[in-house]
Amino acid sequence: MAYNTHYMTTEPTRAEIDASNELTLLEFGAPGCGFCLAIQPALESALQDVSVAHLKVEDGSGRPLGRSFGVKLWPTLVFLRDGVEVARAVRPSSAEVRSLVGQYGI
């Protein structure tokens, strides 16, 4: 799976995320978020040649997945390996996005 352009219509449960056995990038944000829109070119570029499940999760009040990860600001990127968080970036710059993707082999 490569870069996703659209937010998921139905978010996965925390149990589904925890049971994952693949490299996963959870991107928490919202379609109208300026910070979220600003990092999209960097995300698309960084994820172009890698094998990662990129889950673009629309976050907000009452959304259980974001709350279970303690998301407070958008975008929040959570990098997971086999369902376990290995890195997190909150409102990252384009350079931080590229660095994290490269660092974790995602």
BELHUNOR-V471524 format. One record per pair of residues at least 12 apart in sequence whose C-alpha atoms are under 6 Angstrom apart, sorted by sequence separation. I is the first residue (numbers start at 0). GAP is how many residues later the second one is. D is the distance in Angstrom with one decimal. If there is no record, write none. Layout:
((I,GAP,D) (I,GAP,D))
//
This chain:
((76,12,5.1) (75,13,5.8) (75,14,4.5) (74,16,5.2) (23,28,5.5) (29,28,5.1) (22,29,5.2) (23,29,4.6) (24,29,4.8) (25,29,4.9) (26,29,4.8) (27,29,5.0) (28,29,5.3) (23,30,5.9) (26,30,5.8) (27,30,5.9) (28,30,5.3) (27,31,5.7) (35,39,5.2) (2,41,5.6) (2,44,5.8) (28,45,4.9) (28,46,4.8) (27,47,5.5) (27,48,5.1) (6,49,4.8) (7,49,5.6) (26,49,5.9) (6,50,5.4) (26,50,4.7) (0,51,5.9) (2,51,6.0) (6,51,5.6) (13,51,6.0) (25,51,5.7) (0,52,5.2) (25,52,5.0) (41,52,5.2) (45,52,5.5) (24,53,5.8) (24,54,4.7) (51,54,5.8) (23,55,6.0) (38,55,6.0) (23,56,5.0) (22,57,5.9) (22,58,4.8) (21,60,5.2) (20,61,4.1) (19,62,5.3) (19,63,4.9) (18,64,5.7) (17,65,4.1) (16,66,5.7))
//
